[in-house]
Amino acid sequence: MRLLAAVLLAWLGVWPLAVVPVWAAQAEMPNLSSERILLFDAEIGVLDDGRLEVTETLTVNCLNQQVKRGIVRELPTSEHLMGGGTRQVEYRITEVRRDGHPEPYHLEPGSGLLKVFVGNKNVFISNGVHTFTIAYVTDPQVRFLPQVDEVYWNVTGNQWRLPIDRAKARLRLPAGATVLQSAAYTGPMRAKGQDFTESQPERGGGAGETPTPRKPRGGLTRAR
C-alpha cells in the first residue's frame, strides 16, 4: 500500500450540529430514561490490501421497547464510485458479543443493506445497559487515486432508529502509512456541520468523537 494521504470517515446515524458547551458534565450522567445508544465506539483498521477490519462496540440502554431481543446493524452493500456508478460491497462477520460473551446472530440481505440481527429471537434481554460488539472485515475500501490514497467509511450507518448520545472512531493505518490531511462534517447526509473533535497520534492513524447527542437517521462525515 502506498502512503495513505487522505482519509474520509462518514459517521451516519447521528444528529445535525448542536453545540452543547456543558457536554462534559452531561456525558458523566447518561440519559437512562429512554432507549438509546449511549456510546457508539468504532475501531477501523486499514489492512495492507485495502480491506477494512472493523470492530464496533455499542453501549445501549435497553428498556424492552424497540430493543427487545437485541439490536440490528444495517451495513450498506453498495458503494457510489467516483465518476458515477456503484459497486457491491461484501462483509465477513468475525465476532458478535453481548456483555463480553458470544451472542447468536443471523444475517438478512435487504434493499442495498445487509442486516445483522444480534440476539436470540426466542430470548428477551433484561432491561438496563448492555454492551454489543460486532466485528467484521469488508471488501477493499481504499481508493487509490493518482496523488493520494483515500479511505471513505460510513462509521455508524444512517439507519439507526435509536438516538446516539456519543460516537467515536479510531483509525489504524498499515505500517509506513500516515495521514496528511483531514476534514470532518456533522449533520444529515451531505451536511457540513463541524460538531466533532479529533486527535492524531504521532504514528499516523487518528481518532474522532462527536461531543453532542445524535438523532436517528442524521449524519457526521469525517475526512482526512
N, C-alpha and C positions, 0 to 999 in steps of 0.2 A: 504494500500500500504506500502511495506517495504521502507527502506531508499533508495532513488534514488542515486545510486553511479556513474553512467556513463550516459552521455547524448551525443548523436550524432545527429547533425543537418546537413543535406545536403542542401546546398544552390546551386541549379542548375539554369541555365539560365543566367549565368554571365561569364565574360571573364576569360581567363587564367591570371596568375600572371603578373602584370605590375606595377612596383614601380614608383610612381609619387610623389616626395618629396614636390611639391608645391600644393598638392591636396587641402589643407585647403583654399587656395586663390581661386582655381578653383571652389570649391564647392559653394562659395558665388555668383558665376556668372554662372548659369546653361546654358547649350547649348540649345537655343531655335530655332536654325536654322534648326533642323531636328526633326522628330518624335522620341520620346524616353521616357523611363520611368526614370524620374528624381530621384525618390526615391521609393524603394520597402521596406515598413516597416511592419514587421510581429510581432504579439504578439501571443505566443503559450502557452496556459495554459494546464498543465497536470492535469487531473481530477483523483479523487480517484480510479476510476475503470479502469484507464489506457487509457481512451479516451483522445483525444486532442481537445481543444476548441481554434480555430484559428481565428484571425482577421487580414486580410491583407489590408493595406492602400497603394494604388499606386498613386503617383503623376505623371501624364502623360502629356507630351507636345503633343497636338493633332493638326495636320495640314491637316486633311481630306485626307490623303494618305492611309496608312494602317488602321488608326483609323478613321473610318467614323461615324459609329453609336454607337460605344463603343469598349470594349475590350473583349478578350476571354481568360479565365483562364482554363488551362488544368490540371486536377488533376489525378494522376496515380491511377488506380483501381486494381492493382496487386502489391504484395509485395514479394520480394525474402526472403525466410526463411533460417535461419542458418541451415546448413546441407543439403541444397538443397530443391527444390520445391518452390511453390508460394502459396499465398492465396489471395482471393479477398478482396478489401477494399471498404467500402461504406462511403458516406458522406451525411450529412444533412445540407443543406444551411439554415442559420438562418437570414441572413440580407444581402442585396445588396443596396448600395447607390452610388450616384454620387453628388459630391459637397454638401454633407450633407443631401441630400433628397433621399427618396426611389426611386429606379430605376428598371424598368422592366428587367427581365432576363428569359432565358429559358435554359434547360439542354439537352445535346445530348450525349449519350454514343458513344464512339469510340473504336478503337482497343487499349485496355489497358488504355484508358483515359476516364474521364468524362469531357466534355467540358461545361463550364459555359459561355454562351453568355450574356454579360452585355450590356444593351441598348435596345431601341425600334427599331425594324427593319425598321420602316417607318419614323424614325426621324434621320436626320444627326445632330451631335453635333457641336457646334461652335468651331472655331479654338481657340487655346490657351491652357492654363494649366488647367487640370481638375483633381479632386481627386476622385478615385474609391475605395470603401470599400466593401470587400467580407468577410463575416463571416460564419464559418461552424464548425460542430463537426464531428470528424472522428470515425471510429471503434477504439477499443483499439489498441494502438500502443506501449505500454511499453513491453519490452522484459524482462521477469522475469527469470534471469539467476541464476545459483547456488550461486554465490557470490555477484552479484550486479544486480540491475535493470537498464535497458538501454532504452533510447528513441532515435530512429533514425528518422529524419524527413527531408524531401526534402523541404527546405524553399521556394524558389522561383519557382521551377519547371524548367525543361530544354527545354521547347517548345516555349519560347518566341521568336518572330521574331523581336522584338524591342531591341535595346541596353538598358542596365540598368546602369545608372550613379552611383547609390549608393544602396546598400542593407543592411538592418539591421534587427535584430531579438531580441526579448526579451522573455525569458522563465520564466514562473511562475510554481513553484512546489507546490504539496499539502503540507498542514501543517505537519511539522515534517520531511520532506524530505530535503536533501541537496545534493550539487554536490561535489564529492570527487576528480574527475579527469576530464581532458578535453584535447582535441586536435582539430585542425582545418586544413583544406586544401582548397586551391583555385585552379581554373583551370577547364579544361574539366573533364568529368566523369572519376574517378579513378586517377586524378592528385593529386600531393602532394604539391602544392604551399602553401605559408604562408602569403598571402596578406590579412590580416584581423587584426582587433583589438578587444579585448574583455574585459569585466569588469564583476565583480561579486559582488552583494550586500552582506551585512552581513548575511542575512537570506536566503541562497540558491538562486536558480534561476540564472540569468545571462543574459548578453547581448553581442551581437557581431555585427561588422559592417565591410563592405568592403569599403576601402577608395578610390578605383580607379574604373574607368568605367568598365562595363562588356559587352562583345559582346553577341549577340544572341547565344543560344544553347551551352554555356560554362558551368562552374560549380564552386561551392565552397562547401566544406564539413566541417562541424564543429563538433567536438566530445568533450563530457565532461564526 
